[in-house]
Amino acid sequence: MSFPRSIVLLLAVSVVAACGSDTTTDPQPQTSIAASSGDAQSAQSSQALASPIVVRVARDGAALAGASVSWSVASGGGSVAPATSTTGADGLASTTWILGPSAGANSLQASSAGANGSPVTFTATATGPAPTQANVSVLDNSFDPTAATIAAGGQVTWTWNGAANHNVTFPAGMNSSNQASGTFSRTFPTAGTFDYLCTIHGAAMSGQVVVQ
């Protein structure tokens, strides 16, 4: 059976049009940002956290280098440095967070334009300043508490409450005498960790002073 030429041409044009009308497009790459490390830390107020705040930026799950990340304090005061950082080959960007001046909750946000999950929120807790005075009870064969924390320039006072002789001895000197009663006080002008013991009973009776 033969068809008129006009019908054949019409069918051919329809097939070509149908082939050219495919509107399917490839999916667009998806960029995302997420916390990597550094969340839920604590530090003394107005001090930097021990570990940096780190985010990871990815494109379709693979690390994305060269992405800009902006950091901003959301609550609690304080500051960050730097305020803007760029991801490396591993997709990571970081900043150092200095907490606000008051004890309590702090929060920080990391943003990357156009990234899913932006902004990412981090939290931290600021603790109050260290005390200037601490008291330690010298018991028979133990110190209570075993660790005392004070601010630089602060003083620790040991009070003998046991029945036997004990002493408070530091490796660098400035020690108490052997005694069974009374008190001994020492001022710590600089920050650091200072271990001590009772030389009569050795390492089994030891303590520590942490100066911030």
RAWO-V927830 format. One record per pair of residues at least 12 apart in sequence whose C-alpha atoms are under 7 Angstrom apart, sorted by sequence separation. I is the first residue (numbers start at 1). J is the second residue. If there is no record, write none. Layout:
I | J
I | J
//
This chain:
71 | 83
109 | 121
166 | 178
167 | 179
195 | 207
196 | 208
38 | 51
70 | 83
71 | 84
82 | 95
108 | 121
109 | 122
165 | 178
166 | 179
195 | 208
38 | 52
39 | 53
70 | 84
81 | 95
107 | 121
108 | 122
134 | 148
165 | 179
166 | 180
194 | 208
195 | 209
38 | 53
69 | 84
70 | 85
80 | 95
81 | 96
107 | 122
108 | 123
165 | 180
194 | 209
37 | 53
38 | 54
68 | 84
69 | 85
80 | 96
81 | 97
107 | 123
134 | 150
164 | 180
193 | 209
194 | 210
37 | 54
68 | 85
69 | 86
80 | 97
106 | 123
107 | 124
133 | 150
163 | 180
193 | 210
36 | 54
37 | 55
68 | 86
79 | 97
80 | 98
106 | 124
132 | 150
162 | 180
192 | 210
193 | 211
35 | 54
36 | 55
67 | 86
68 | 87
79 | 98
105 | 124
106 | 125
130 | 149
131 | 150
132 | 151
192 | 211
35 | 55
36 | 56
66 | 86
67 | 87
78 | 98
79 | 99
105 | 125
106 | 126
130 | 150
131 | 151
138 | 158
160 | 180
161 | 181
191 | 211
192 | 212
34 | 55
35 | 56
66 | 87
78 | 99
104 | 125
105 | 126
130 | 151
133 | 154
134 | 155
135 | 156
136 | 157
137 | 158
138 | 159
139 | 160
160 | 181
190 | 211
191 | 212
33 | 55
34 | 56
65 | 87
66 | 88
77 | 99
78 | 100
104 | 126
132 | 154
133 | 155
134 | 156
135 | 157
136 | 158
137 | 159
138 | 160
139 | 161
140 | 162
160 | 182
33 | 56
34 | 57
65 | 88
77 | 100
78 | 101
103 | 126
104 | 127
132 | 155
133 | 156
134 | 157
135 | 158
136 | 159
137 | 160
138 | 161
139 | 162
140 | 163
159 | 182
160 | 183
33 | 57
65 | 89
69 | 93
76 | 100
77 | 101
102 | 126
103 | 127
137 | 161
138 | 162
140 | 164
159 | 183
32 | 57
33 | 58
64 | 89
65 | 90
103 | 128
158 | 183
159 | 184
170 | 195
32 | 58
63 | 89
65 | 91
102 | 128
157 | 183
158 | 184
170 | 196
31 | 58
32 | 59
63 | 90
64 | 91
99 | 126
157 | 184
158 | 185
169 | 196
170 | 197
31 | 59
63 | 91
157 | 185
168 | 196
169 | 197
30 | 59
31 | 60
76 | 105
156 | 185
157 | 186
168 | 197
169 | 198
29 | 59
30 | 60
76 | 106
155 | 185
156 | 186
168 | 198
169 | 199
29 | 60
75 | 106
76 | 107
155 | 186
156 | 187
167 | 198
46 | 78
75 | 107
155 | 187
166 | 198
167 | 199
58 | 91
74 | 107
154 | 187
155 | 188
57 | 91
73 | 107
74 | 108
153 | 187
154 | 188
166 | 200
56 | 91
57 | 92
73 | 108
74 | 109
153 | 188
154 | 189
56 | 92
72 | 108
73 | 109
152 | 188
153 | 189
55 | 92
56 | 93
72 | 109
152 | 189
153 | 190
54 | 92
55 | 93
71 | 109
72 | 110
152 | 190
54 | 93
55 | 94
71 | 110
152 | 191
54 | 94
70 | 110
71 | 111
53 | 94
54 | 95
69 | 110
70 | 111
52 | 94
53 | 95
69 | 111
70 | 112
52 | 95
53 | 96
69 | 112
52 | 96
68 | 112
52 | 97
48 | 96
49 | 97
48 | 97
49 | 98
48 | 98
47 | 98
48 | 99
46 | 98
47 | 99
46 | 99
45 | 99
46 | 100
45 | 100
46 | 101
45 | 101
45 | 102
45 | 103
152 | 211
141 | 201
147 | 207
148 | 208
149 | 209
150 | 210
151 | 211
152 | 212
146 | 207
147 | 208
148 | 209
149 | 210
150 | 211
151 | 212
143 | 205
146 | 208
147 | 209
148 | 210
149 | 211
150 | 212
142 | 205
143 | 206
141 | 205
142 | 206
143 | 207
45 | 126
33 | 115
42 | 124
43 | 125
44 | 126
45 | 127
130 | 212
32 | 115
33 | 116
34 | 117
39 | 122
40 | 123
41 | 124
42 | 125
43 | 126
44 | 127
45 | 128
31 | 115
32 | 116
33 | 117
39 | 123
40 | 124
41 | 125
42 | 126
43 | 127
44 | 128
45 | 129
31 | 116
32 | 117
33 | 118
35 | 120
39 | 124
44 | 129
34 | 120
//
